[in-house]
Amino acid sequence: MTIDRQTQPGAEKILDKTPGQFERIVGNDPKMQKLYQLIEDVAVTDTTVMIQGESGTGKELVARAIHRLSPRKNKPFIVINCSAYPETLLESELFGYEKGAFTGASKTWAGRFEQADGGTVFLDEIGDISPQAQVKLLRVLQTQKLKRIGGDEIINVDIRIITASNKNLKEQVQAREFRADLFYRLNVIPVFLPALRDKAGDIPLLARHFLNKYAEKLGKIIIDFTPDALEELKNYNWPGNSRELEHSIEYAVTLAKQDRIQSGDLPFINLEAEVDSSPDKDETLATNEKRHILKILEASDWNKKVAASRLGISRSTLYDKIKRFDLKNQT
């Protein structure tokens, strides 16, 4: 859970002086310019927003930008990753509970919705919530009222809810895994984030942004990338999107011995060259992604926490991809 309070009006604009940066989001691509305009348009309203995009595309950054530009900016911004909580714990986290409501409930506790009163709640991985929690969430959206678990008191809240998912929620609705009425209530304003491969012109800008960040953090003097290293970055597919790029640059800065990042400093970027050298290559994106994920899993001895970190995706996303691609440990 994260709470972000803005205490100095206008402070959120300071970082926008960086070229190509809007509300801490980096990108100059036309797709990103349209996104910035949409963020500004929806921020001034209380309309529910659903942010969709692949893992690592920056959904939380967009949610934070909407909050910072909204009239609620001086109130709490609370992040809940729905996939990180077991079913029963997620409900108590969101709605709170009364003393004695269940074993271990030794005192009354106000949930995140109450704590966010006046502000914004960002529900990430919304597709992972249970059917029971879906019903309760729909009621909060419709009435701005809730009951704590084990309680009868009606509690009024004033919150804006922003959600995000890297799953296709329409397919989940069709499969009856997600309530249709809740989906349409959450999806009033859909925001789609482009994958990094679909805005490749932003890769150098993002790479230099992360280079400056980690060079300063690690106290190293690194001024740029060599032309070869930059070309490798631009040609790579980035299945983990901007998060994978950031982790790769952190890795490179950590290992770099010179004042420019060399090709050899970059992790896992020669995959496409290996694929090209195969006589029976399959150039489909899904096949390349499957091969890349398997390679990282094997390099990590199938330690999924390590592999997810190297790929720049969450463990829940990695588990989804393992299942989708039917990946198995052959050792």
Secondary structure, 3 states (H helix, E strand, C coil): CEECCCCCCCHHHHHHHCCCEECCEECCCHHHHHHHHHHHHHHCCCCCEEEECCCCCCHHHHHHHHHHCCCCCCCCEEEEEHHHCCHHHHHHHHHCECCCCCCCCCCCECCHHHHCCCCEEEEECHHHCCHHHHHHHHHHHHHCEECCECCCCCEECCCEEEEEECCCHHHHHHCCCCCHHHHHHHCCEEEECCCHHHHHHHHHHHHHHHHHHHHHHHCCCCCEECHHHHHHHHHCCCCCHHHHHHHHHHHHHHHCCCCEECHHHCCCCCHHHHHHCCCCCCCCHHHHHHHHHHHHHHHCCCCHHHHHHHHCCCHHHHHHHHHHHCCCCCC
